[in-house]
Amino acid sequence: MPKPNKTEHHKKAMLDALQKTLSNVTASCKKVGIGRTTYYDWLSNDPDFAKEVDNIKEMRLDYIEGKLMQGIDGGNMTAIIFALKTQGKHRGYVERQEITGQDNMPLKVNVEVVRKDE
């Protein structure tokens, strides 16, 4: 079995660090000893690396959702309101902003579409 080269070793170490830091790029780069530019170059040019990073980001999102649910279970009103505003829109849990003109009268807006090639 061929020995992984230095770059592959660093990529593996970076993925491990991203998992431990919940996708904190700066902290992970510092742990591995690489620059952020190198990380973003790998992300752009190595589809397998990018896929693994996406998987780690999904794990982070699962973790965050778990913390949100803990807050909801604990009666944290901010967590409850946030969950309803983001997941309960179809039931009317949404903030709406109404913009009016002078004397609270509706605004009349005219939109003109101009093509650049004309």
DAPE-V246190 format. One record per residue. N is the residue number from 1. RES is the residue in one small letter. NEAR is the number of other ideal C-beta (glycine too) atoms within 10 Angstrom. D_LAST is the distance of its C-alpha to the last C-alpha in Angstrom with 1 decimal. Layout:
n:res:near:d_last
N:RES:NEAR:D_LAST
N:RES:NEAR:D_LAST
This chain:
n:res:near:d_last
1:m:3:63.0
2:p:5:60.9
3:k:6:60.7
4:p:11:57.2
5:n:9:55.8
6:k:7:55.1
7:t:12:51.4
8:e:13:52.3
9:h:12:55.1
10:h:17:52.7
11:k:22:50.2
12:k:14:53.0
13:a:15:54.2
14:m:24:50.7
15:l:18:50.5
16:d:14:53.9
17:a:20:53.0
18:l:25:49.8
19:q:16:52.0
20:k:13:54.6
21:t:17:52.1
22:l:15:50.0
23:s:18:46.9
24:n:14:47.2
25:v:16:45.6
26:t:10:47.0
27:a:14:50.5
28:s:23:50.4
29:c:20:49.3
30:k:14:52.1
31:k:16:54.6
32:v:20:53.7
33:g:10:53.2
34:i:19:49.7
35:g:11:46.6
36:r:12:43.6
37:t:9:41.5
38:t:16:43.8
39:y:21:43.6
40:y:12:39.8
41:d:13:40.0
42:w:19:42.4
43:l:15:40.2
44:s:10:37.2
45:n:9:39.2
46:d:15:42.1
47:p:9:41.2
48:d:9:44.9
49:f:19:45.0
50:a:13:41.8
51:k:10:43.3
52:e:17:46.5
53:v:21:44.6
54:d:11:42.8
55:n:13:46.2
56:i:20:47.6
57:k:13:44.8
58:e:11:45.6
59:m:14:49.2
60:r:16:48.3
61:l:12:46.4
62:d:10:49.5
63:y:12:51.6
64:i:11:49.5
65:e:11:49.5
66:g:10:53.3
67:k:11:53.6
68:l:17:51.5
69:m:12:53.9
70:q:11:56.9
71:g:16:55.5
72:i:17:55.1
73:d:10:58.6
74:g:9:60.0
75:g:8:58.6
76:n:14:55.9
77:m:9:54.0
78:t:9:50.9
79:a:17:50.8
80:i:15:51.3
81:i:14:48.5
82:f:14:46.1
83:a:17:47.0
84:l:15:46.5
85:k:12:43.2
86:t:11:41.8
87:q:11:43.7
88:g:12:44.6
89:k:10:41.2
90:h:7:41.9
91:r:8:45.0
92:g:8:43.4
93:y:13:44.1
94:v:11:40.8
95:e:6:40.0
96:r:5:37.3
97:q:4:35.9
98:e:6:35.2
99:i:7:33.0
100:t:9:33.9
101:g:9:33.3
102:q:6:36.1
103:d:5:39.3
104:n:7:38.2
105:m:8:35.9
106:p:9:33.0
107:l:8:29.6
108:k:6:26.8
109:v:6:23.5
110:n:4:20.1
111:v:4:17.2
112:e:4:13.6
113:v:4:11.2
114:v:5:7.7
115:r:5:5.7
116:k:4:5.6
117:d:3:3.8
118:e:4:0.0
